Amino acid sequence: MDEAPPVPDDTFSRALEALDDLIPVETAAPIDEHLPVEILQRIFYYLDVRSRCRSCRASRRWQKILYRTPTFWERLDLSNRFSLGGDKSVGEQGGRVDATLKRIFHRPIGARRFSKLTKLDLSCTDIDPASFASPSIRRTLSKSLSHLVLNGCANVDSGSLFHLRGLKSLRALDLSHCEQVDDTGLEVISFFLPYLTHLNLSYLFRVTERGVARLFRMSGLTSLNLMGCYRIKQYPWAVLDGSRRSVLPIREMMLGEDSRIQTRGFWLLWCTFNFDTSRLVSVCPFLEVLRLNMVLFDLPADGLEVLLKGCKNLKHLSLVIDRAGIPALCGVAQHLRQLDTLEATIHIGVTADLINSLIHAQALVKLRALKFHSKHTTVFNDDTLRGLIDAAPVLEYLELNGDEISPTGLSPVAMKLGKALQSLLVHHVQIGNKTLKSLSKNLLHLRELTITDLQQLHYSNRIRYLVSDPTLCIKLKKVELSSFRGFTDKDLALVPQNCPNLQWIDFSFSFTYPRTTQAITAHCSQLLYLRLCRSSPPPVHLLGVNRTSPAALGATVPNARVDNLKSKANDRRKSINSMSGFLASSPECRSLIQLAQKGCRRLRVMDITGNVGLTDYTLPALRHLGSLHTLFIDSCEGISQAGVVKFAEEKWKQLKRIHVRNCRNCKLGVAGENYLSRGLEVEVVVDGGRVLGRRWGEEV
């Protein structure tokens, strides 16, 4: 028997009455009274969802027409995807999403409005899958909902997936980052949801190959995403000793790890031995998209040839290229040119000569993304980079090491890849002012820009020229800049000042950031992640005396020169560490307080490294950042135990975790750790030791 709709509380009733009062009784224009309903529906068809919602508040007649046309409401987004991991939910303060769903679908007007809902996005929320067992929700969504997104939902576990069995029209399910789902959950999915065609299981750390084998009973599965499932060591469809399987209808398969994680040193987790491509072709001959983002050791010499010839429908291929695989790629260059897109991640050990062999073989014509496991891999100079750009004119993602690139070497990137390039990552590079202006003017679609260890050529070499053109400034979403020496805070402040749509900022320089912080406060209202690092000089063995390594020239560095470098580096570290804190009236402290009080209302994650003005006086001011749920503090000498505890007490409803590292004045005792972790439900990590919760790789 269907449950009776709950009586809304007084607060919700008053909110509905207030919303009705905002809608005018009379229409906005007299002609609206004579327009037929079908004409208004045709007009509303060309509006986006936001405009339709605004139209609902403009006229009661418009609202009735829109609510009674279910085809206008085929997608519902209640997600919190911009929270970078999900906001904290404590009791009734969290605003339960399942309660919101019940309020929507229990009301007849809401059930009729969303009777043809096809996609529901609940990512990074506190949804309980048991809500889908509610009769009113199941009755409304069972015949229409085809795509459900539960990415990063903490309350989704293996047992709760049983409640999705009533969604008979469900064809696509996204369970990525639901860390409580294990092999039992895959068993539940394969038994109660056998009609799924698209399944996203990325970053499920408890899933093994035994659970994946259960998915073979799903005869209609065409897309499977297993990125980041590091416990899967043997893939049942691609190992020599696997059991005999029939042909699977899979068209899209993703295995291994995305290259962004691989480039940061975690690639050893994703090495696979005895990967049999011939068996993969025999079991999955209809593959159209294949992402093998892993290092395939012991791959036969003809393994790639068998893969490309066997999967005749293959259009998109992503590979990790090691030294042994490059000759094989040169041999199948003709098949690579027939692909629609090719993505390559260069493994450690690949040399410039091997890259040149790929260029000469014309194997990179369809290359869309070029990435590296290590940012220290040097394979490009000016000539090689120019040849790569000519050989791969459709590059959208480019990463390279600039140790052997001249200050004008990146000019061809701006001139020839300006209309296609969306992400540019350059490490250890010198860039002249003219090249910076060229990058700003010609990179029309750039979304992500990373320049690490930027070397200042001379005093007039300015970062501001990188944002001199408004075309790049408007579209740039993520910027990461770092330099161990040179440049100024006044120069860097022009980057956030001219880029108002930034959502991710990572700055690492040798100075403090009062002007930059003020610019972020005034202009970057959409910021989600902020990292301000006052870096110290690198160790002496990482300091390059010349652009060309002396060892490569057969020369040795004089002992006097090494001693001089050591003394300068030590003096610099001492000067940085000697500043245990800042006065409350200092520009650094005032800029951080202003940031917390007046700007960055959407900021979720904040990382403060080094002495940049964060003290016991400025830390409590961060409570005004209403959306902040994660705080990283590293090498801040002005932070004490009392300041951290006070900040956690004032912001415990939103704060999920605090990571404190190398802060010699902040040593939490047992009582303080228990109080924060258990009393305030805040995950505390002090110098790498976790107080609450287990690490992501630990056993249950």
N, C-alpha and C positions, 0 to 999 in steps of 0.2 A: 504493500500500500504506500502511495506517495506521501511523503512527509509534508506537513502543513508549512507554508512559508512563514518564516520568523517575523515577529513584529519588530519593525525597526526601532532602534533606540531614539530617545528624544533628540540627541545631537544630530543624528542622520536625518530625522524628519524635519528638523528646523533647517538643515542645509538644503533639502529639497524644496521646502517652501520658499526659502530665500532665492533659490535659483529660478523658481517660477515667477517670483516678483520681478526679476530682472528682464523677463521676456515681455515686451510691450503687448498690450491687448489689441491695439490697432495695428494694421500693417504699415510698413514703411512707405509704400506708394499705393495710390488708389488703383493703378493698373493691375496690381497683384490680385485683386478680388476677381478679375475677369480672366486671368490666365488659367487655362486648363491644367490639371494635375500632370498630364503626360508631358506638357511643355516644360514645366518646372523641373520635372524629373530629368528631362534631357539636359537642362541647364546645369543641374547639380552633378550630372555625370562627368562633366569636364572639370570639376573642382577636386582638389586634394582633400585628404581626410581632415586636416586642420581647418580648412575653409568650410567644410560641411558642418563641423562642430560649431564654428562661429555662426553659421547660418541658423543653426538650431536655437541660438540665443537671440536671434534678431526678430523672429516672428513665430507666433504659435502655429500658424498655418504651415509655415516652412518646417517647423519641428515635426508636425504630424506626418507631413509628406515624407520627410527623411526617415523617420522612425518606422514607417510602414513600407519602406523599400529596402528589404534585407540585402539586396545586391550591392548597396552602398557600404555595407559593413561586413566585408568578407575577411578582414584582418583586425585583430585586437592585440595591442601591445601593452602589456602591464609589466614589462621587464624593468630591471634595474641594471641594464648592461653597462652603463657608464660608471658604475660604482667600483670597478676594478676589484672584483672578488665578492661583492655583495655587502650591503650595510648590515650593521648589527641589529638584531631583533631581540628585545628583552621584554617578555610578557606582552602586555597590552600596548606597550609603547612602540612596537614594531609595525603596527598596521597590517595585520594578517591579510595576505592576498586571497587566501581561500574564503575568508569572510566577504571580501569584495566580490568574488565570483558568485557567491550565493546571493548577495544583494542584487546583482545584475540579472541573474537567470531566474530567481524566484519571482520577480515582478513580471507580470504578463507582457508589459510593454517592452521590457528588456529582452525577454525570451523571443518575442516576435521580431525585434530589431536585429538580433544576432542568430536568427534561425538558419542562415546560410553561411555561417562563419567557417572559413576554411583553414586559417592559420591563427594559432594562439601562441604568443611569445611570453613566457613566464621566467625567463632566465634571470639568475642571481636574485631570486626572491625566496620567501619562506613558505612557499606553497607546499601543502601536504597532498600527495596524490590521492589520498582517500577522499578528497573533495569531489573527484570525478565519479565516485560511486553514489553521490547524491542523486536522487531520482530526477529532480528538475534539471540539473546540469547534464546528466546522461541523456535525458530525453531530448534536450535541445541540440547537443553536440554529436550524438551517436551517428547520425546520418549525414553530417556535413563536414565535421572537422577532419582534415586530412594531414595537417602539419602541426606538430606540437614540439615546442622548444622548452626544455627543462635544464638548460645549461647552467651549471654552477649552483643548483638548488641543494642546500644542505640537508633538507628533510627527505630527499629522495633516496631510498635504499632498495635493496633487492626485494624485500617483502611488499613494499608499497606499490611496486610496479604491477602487482596483481589487480589493482583497482582500475587500471587502464583497459581492462578487457572489454568494457562496455562501449568503447569507441570503435565501432565496426568500420568506419570509413577512414581510420587512421592509416596513412601510408608512409609518413616520414616522422621519425622520432629522434630528437637530439638529447642525449644524456651525457654530453661531454662535461668533464670536471665534476661529475657527481661521484665523489670519492668513496661513498659507502656502497656502491654497486659492485658486486663481485660475480663469480661464475654462477652462483645461484640466480642472480638477476637475469643473466643471459639465458638460463634455462627457463625462467618465467616468460621472458620475451618470446623465445622460440615456440613455446607451447601455447600461450594465450594470445599472442600477436603474430601469428604466422603469415599474415597478409602484408606485412611491412615491406616496402621497397627500398627505403633509404634509412640507414641506421648510422648514427654518429656516436661512437664509443671512445672518442679520443680522451686521453689523460685519465683513464680509469686504472689506478695503480694496483687494484686487487684482481684484475682480470688476467687469466692465464690462457694457454692454448687449449686447455680442456673446455673452458667455457666457450671459446670461439668455435670449437668443433660442433657445439650444439646448434650453431646458426645454420648449419648445412641443411637442416630440415625445413628451412624457410625457402620454399621453392620460388618465390617472387622477388627475393632480395637482389637488387641491382646496384646498390651503392653502399659501401662499407668503409668506415673511417676508424682506423685503429692507431692513429698517431699518438705517440706518447705512452702507450701501454708497455712499459719497459719490462714487465714480467713475462711477456710473450717472447719466448726464445726460439721456439720452433713453430713455423706456420704450417698447419695441417695440409694445405693445398700445395706446398712448395718444398717439401723435404723428401729425401730419398726413402726414408723408412715410414712414410705416412701410409695410412690405410687407404684402400682403394675407394675412390669417390666418383660419383657421376659428374657430368658436366654441369657447372653452375652458371646461372644467367647474369653474373656480376658484370656490370659495365664500368664501374668506378671503384678503385681500391687505393687506400692510402695507408702506408706502413712506415714505421720508424719514428722520426722526430722532425719537427719543423726546423729549418736551417737556422732560424734566429737563436734557438737554444743550442744547436750544434756549434755555432760559431763562438759560443762562450765557454767551451771546454768540457761539455757533457757528452761528447760524441762517443766515448768508450762504452756507454750504456747501449748503444744501438748498433753493435757489430753482430753480424749474422754469419754463421758458418754453414756450409753445405746447402746453399740456397739453389734449388734445382729449377731453373727457368723452363726446362722442357716439361716438367710436371705442371708448373704453373700454367703454361700454354694449353696443356691437355685438359686441365680442369676448368680454366677460365679463358676460353678462346675468344670470347666476345668483348674483351676489355677495350675500353675507349680512353679511360683516364687511369694512369698508373703512377703512383708516387712512391718510389723506393728510396726514401730518405734515410738510408742506412749504409754502412760500409759492408759490402758483400765480399768477404774473404773466401778463398778457395773457389771462386767462380770459374767455371771452365772457359777456355779461350773463346769458344763459340757461343757462350751463354747469351750475350746481348744479341748476337745474330739470330739465334733461335727465338728469342723473345720478339724481336722486331718482325721477323718473317712469319712467326706463328700467329701473333695477334694482328691480323690484317686490318682490323678496325681501329687500331690505336691512333689517337689524335693528340693526346697530351701525355708527356713523359717527364718525370722528375727523377734525377739520379744523383748519387754521390760518386764523383769521379776520382779514383785513386791512380797511382802511377801505372799499375798494371792494366787498367781499363782503357787508357787513352789509345793505345794501338788498336784495340777492338773497336772503339768508337770511330776511328779513322777508317776502318774497314767497312763499317756500315753507314758511312756518311750519306750515301744515296737514300737509305731508308730514313735517316734523321731529317733530311730535307723534305720528306713527304709528310712530316708531322705538322700539326697546327701550332703547337707551342712546345718548347723544350726548356727545362729548368735544370741547372747544374750547380752542384756544390763541390768546390775543389777541396780535396783531402790534403792533409799535411804530407809533404814530400814531392808534390808536383812542381816541376821546374818551368822556367820560361820557354825552354825549347819544346817541351811537350805541349804547351799551350799554342805555340806557333805551329806545331804539326796539325793541331785541330783546325786552326785558321786556314792553313794552306789546303787542307782536305775539304774545306767548305762544309764542315760538319756543324757549324754554329749559325746557320742561316736563320733558323726559327728560334734561336735562343731568346728567351724573355727574361730570365733571371740568372745572374751569376753571383754566387756567394762563396764564402771561404770558411773552412773550419777554424782557422786561426787568422787573426788579423795581422800576424807577423809574417805571413807567407808572401814573399816578394817575387812576383812573376811579371810585373809590368814596368816598362819604361815608356818614353814618349812614342817610340815607333811601334812597340807592341800594342799599346793602348789604341793608337790610331788604326792599326790593322784590325783589332777586335771590333771597333766601332763600325768599320767598313764591312766586316764580315757578318755582324749582327745588328742590322739597322733598326730592329724593333725591340731593343732592350727596354724593359720597364723597371728592372731592379738591378743595380750595379754596386758591387762592393769590391774594393781593391786597396792594396797597400801602396803608399806613395813615396817610399824611400828613394826610389830611382826615377821619380817623375819630377820634371823641372817645374818652376813656378807658373809656367804657361802651358803645362802639359795637359791640363783639364779643359782647355778651350775647345778641342774637338767634341768633348762630351756635351758642352752647352750648344754648340753649333749644329751638330748632327743628330743628337738624341733629345733635343728640347721638346718636341711634340709627343714623345712616347715615354720618357723617363718619369717614374713616379717616386722612386726611392734611390737615394744616393748616399753611400757610406764610404768614407775615405779615411784611412788611418795613416798617421806619420807622414804628413804632407806639408809642403810649402805652396802657398797660393798667392800670386801677385794681385794687386788691386785691379788691374785690367781684367784678369780672369774672374775675379769675384764679381765684377760688374757684368761680365758676360753670362755667368751662371744665373745671376738674378734676373737678367733680361730675357734669356732664352728658354729657361726651364719653366714652361708654361703650366705643366700639370704636376709639379713636384709636391708630394705630400709629406715625405719623410726625408730629413737631412741630418746626417751624422758626420762630424769631422772631429776625430780624436787626435790628440798630440799635434795640434796645429802649430807650426813653427812661424814665428814672426820674422819676416825678412829684414825689415828696418822699422824705424819708429813711425813712419808714415803708412805702414801696412795696417789697415783698419778692417775690423769685422763689419763695420757699418755698410761697406760697399756690397756685402752679401744680401742686404735687404734694401737696396737702393731703388728697386723697381717694384711697383705695387702689384704686378701680376703674380710674382712668387709669394709676396707677403700675404695675399688674401687666401691662397689655397694651402699654405703650409700648415700642417697639423702637429707635426712632431719635429723637435729640433734637439740635437745633442751636440754640444760643443765643449772641447776641452783643450787646454794648453798649459804646460808646466811653467812657462815664463813668457813675459810679454803681454801686450794688450792692456786695456784699462776698463774699469767699471763703467765709466762714462761712455766708452765706445760700445761695450756690450749691451748697455741699456737700450740702445736703438733697435735691437733685435725684437724683444717683446713689444716695444712701443710701435713698431711698424707691422707686427704680425698679430692682429687681434683675435684670430681664430685658433691659436695654439691650444692644444689639449695636453701636450706632453712636453715638459721642459727639463733638460738635464744639462747643467753648467758645472764645469770643473776647471777652475783657474786658481792662480796663486794670490788673488786679492779677495777682499770682501765685496758684498753686493748691495750696498745701500741704494744706489741709483737704479740698479737693475730690479731690485725688489719693489721700488716705487713704481717703476714702469709696468711690472707684472700686475701690481694692484690696480693701476689705472686702466689697463688696456686688455688684459687676458681674463675675461670673465668666464670663459668656458674651460678653464684649466682643470684637469683631473689629476695630474701627477706633476710633482715639483721636486727637483733635487738640486740643492746648492752645495757644492763641495769646494772647500778651500784646500787645494791640493798642495802637497809638499813635493820638492824635486824628486825624481826617480833615483833609485840606487845608481852608484857610479858605473856598474857594469852595463847599465842600460843607457847611459849617456853617450851619444854618438859624438866623437870629436869632429868628424867630417861627415858629409853626406854619404861618402863611400867608406865602407868599413876598412880600417887599417889592416885587419887580418887578410881581407881579400886582396890587398895590394902587396902582401908579403912584408909589411912594415910593422913596427912595434911602437907603442905609445911611450914616450919618455916618462921616467918615474916622477920627474918634477911636475909634469902635466897632470898625471894621475893624482898626485898629492894635492895639487891646486884644486882639482875638481872635488876631491873628497872634503877639503876644508870648506869650500863654498857650499856644498850640499849640507854638511853638518851645521854650518852657521845658519843656513836658511831654515832647517828644521828646528833648531833651537829658538830662533826668533818667532816662529809660528807657535810652538808649544809653550813658550814663555807667557803668552797672553792667556791667562786663566779665565778671563772674562772681560766684559765691557761695562761701562757705566750706563745707567739707565737713560741718560741723555745723549748717548752716542748715536750717530746716524744709523749704525747697524741695528741697534735695539729698536729705535723708533720706526724704522722701515718694516721690521718684522711685526711689530704691534699694529701698524697701519695695514699691513697685508691681512692680518687676522680679523680686523674690525671692519674694513671697508671693501675688501675684494675677495675673489676666489671662493665664492659660495659653493661651488660644485667640487672643490678640491677634496679628493679621497685619500691620496697617499702623499706623504711629505717625508723627504729624506734630507737631513741636515748633517753634513760631514765637515768636521773641522770647526775652528772658531770663527763663525760668521755673525755672531751676535745673539745666539740662543743661550740664555742664562735662566736662572731661577726666577728672574723678574719678567722675562719675556715669554717663558714657557706657559704660564697660566693664561696668557692672552690668546693662545691658540685654541682655547675652548670656544671662541666665537666662530671658528670654522665649523659650521653646522654639519657638514657632510664628511668631515675627516674621520676615518676609522683606522688608519694605520700610520704609525710614526716611527721612523728610523732615526736614531741619534748615534753618531759615531765621532769619537775624538773631540767632544765638546767639554772643555775643562770647566765651564761655568755652570754645569748641571750637577745637582746633588740629589741624594735620595729623597729628601723632603720635597724638592721641586717636582720630581717625577710622581710621587704619591699624591701630591696636591693636584697636579694636572689630571691624573687618573680619576680622582674623586669627583672633580668638577665635570668630567666628560665621560663618565662611565656608561651612560646610556648609548652613546654612539661609538665609543672606542672599542676596537676589537683586539688590537695587538700593539705592543711597544717593544722595539728592539733597541737595546742600549749596548754599545760596544766601545771599548777603549776609553771610557769616561772614568778617570781615576777617582773623581770625587763622588761617583754614584756607585755605591756598593750596597745593594739591597740585602738585608738580613733575611733570616728564615721567616720572621713574623711579617715583614713587608711583602715578601714574595707570596706568602699564603693569603695575605689580605688582598693583594691585587688580583691574583689568579682565581681564588675561590670566592672571596667576598664581592669583588666587582666584576667578575667574569671577564677579565682582560688577560689575553695571552701575553706573557712576559718572557722575553729572551734577553738575558744579561751575559755578555761576552760569549755568546754561542750556546749557553746552557738553557734549555727550554724548561720553563717552570710548569706550564699547563699545556696539555695536549702532547701528541706524539709527532715525531718527524714523519715526513711524507714517505720515507722508504722503510719505516719500521713495520714489523709484523704486528698483527692485532694480538 
